[in-house]
């Protein structure tokens, strides 16, 4: 704030823009999205007054970032896309990286992992040219890692995780240590090492205690709740996910609140509903019944064949069947009556 006033007093409008964009980012990291929106609007108005590509880019980046976190997909995409080419014309690669990072984060928030990785891959390729993995230079790493893991590309994700872990320890950076541990936990979980993933997620939560970034903490908490649910610790999972949901709602991040709400709903399934298929299991069941192989299903749903296999095992268990042929017959019968997800007739 003092630096902002200093720039105003000196009439340093250009400097004020760069102070403002960093201020907006800090407000976002602190989870103060209302304040960030005010700052972003102020930056846009100043940019229009000053003119010039570099000034407008700063305004668009600030508005795109706020829109992405607060779930306004249309504005986030429009502002980010508007910023990319002018930033490149200014000869500032670092400035152009920000709208790309925002688009990647937005797609991860929406669960569009293929699109997210397609967007962020250009930054991953240039990571060696960047000055380390500080949040101001490489904030895209956690989102790139999450997209890679969701797509089963674990070998590509691990070097990025190792960078965060190594640099976090070397520099004692709480952001790198916290998100690095979260990424490592996701990686372990994808390998089926749920116990180790749970321990690592808990370590990430410890690192978050000295990191005043509530959105990132809630994001890690969401993962922790998912792992608790996978370990069948339903009450603990419900408490963890409930806290994450409340935090997302209070901050005003609806896309992530919806993700937490969906996980909480899965956790609260009553014993009488245990035979119902989840949406992902339903998709796998339908494609198996259509005669597709695990590899083809994985390609269609952008998941690994092993993930298809895990889904299929759960489907067999829930439906009380043992073969693809039985599943085909079961799905054929249900298509004329009800799906495994339908509630069925009321019980009296």
Buried (B, 14 or more C-beta within 10 A) or exposed (E): EEEBEEBEEEEEBBBBBBBBBBBBBBBBBBBBBEBBBBBBBBBBEBBEEBEEBBBBBBBBBBBBBBBBBBBBBEBBBBBBBBBBEBBBEBEBEEBBBBBBBBBBBBBBBBEBBEBBBBBBBEBBEEBEEBEBBBBEBBBBBBBBBBBBBBBBBBEBBBEBBEBBBEBBEEEEBBBBBBBBBBBBBBBBBBEEBBEBBBBBBBBBBEBBEEBEBBBBBBBBBBBBBBBBBBBEBBEBBBBBBBBBBEBBBEBBBBBBBBBBBBBBEBBBEEEEEEEBBBEBBBBBBBBBBEEBEBEBBBBEBBBBBBBBEBBBEBBBEBBEBEEBEEBBEBBEEBEEEEEBBEEEEEEE
